[in-house]
């Protein structure tokens, strides 16, 4: 063995016993070689829906359920998913083992006027809140403040539907308050705490959960008359044009909404999902479901589609009242907190 061979052997033996941090290797960035940590996202939302209609038409029971995908994602993933985006469903599985069902999935109209109406109302809502805060002693905006609208007047009347786990237990709810506005009607009457629904007309004098403002209707009020007509639209009849400057003495109602709405998380902040698992209640979450029945096929797939604002209507048509169906929604993966959802 030559002198150079002996030096090489000593160096090799010494290298074998060096600590990992001292070994000659490529420069590492961070604690995992520059690779991003895996961040899990629960993209599978399972809903257990019951047909509650008791007034049949031609022997059929029809009932609509309203799903707010952003609310479900927020509750199950413990972080805010904003409503004002276009979410994308990869596929849906529908399982019904007990009844004669027909299920339709409906979204907001996927036309330019939908996004235009939403943007105009969103801007007016922001402006009204900003004006109200000008004279406020401090910024009292809730940490999880977000512009949220109902899909329709009927949606406004329904309770918030959240996903369930494999034990069919609903995910714990957080705070998910829909946005409200104040405006002056054509008679000079101030209307406060008016919720918003995308489709449908205004119901300014409704009681309980019946009052509110139609967002697309508000755009219709502002649309110009066709060029061939000399008539100029009366902007004083527009809810949006009647919102700002904000109405009311010291903007009390607007400030109250800013202070009280969505100041708490849109998820249960004290509960870690999975921590309540027992020998009988697993607290796991469904990612695929199949079913069969003596009556025939019980599990059917539905192809994916975009959902503006994540607002989805599930229209359940059954041969019997009280029928229950399982609806498993898989969202397309993407860069917005693990899902594909463009800004609306």
Buried (B, 14 or more C-beta within 10 A) or exposed (E): EEEEEEEEEEEEEEEEEEEEEEEEEEEEEEEEEEEEEEEEBBBBBBBBBBBBBEEEEEEBBBBBBBBBBBBBBBBBBBBBBBBBBBBBBBBBBBBBBBBEBEBEBBBBEEEEEBBBBBBBBBEBBEBBBEBBBEEBEEEBBBEBBBBBBBBBBBBBEBEBBBBBBBBEEBBBBBBBBBBBBBBBBEEEEEBBEBBBBBBBBBBBEEEEEEBBBBBBBBBBBBEEEEEEEEEEBEEEEBBBBBBBEBBBEEBEBBBBBBEEBBBBBBBBEEEEBEEBEEEEEEBEBBEEBEBEEEEEEBBEEBEBBBBBBBBBBBEBBBBBBEBBBBBBBBBBEBEBBBBBBEEB
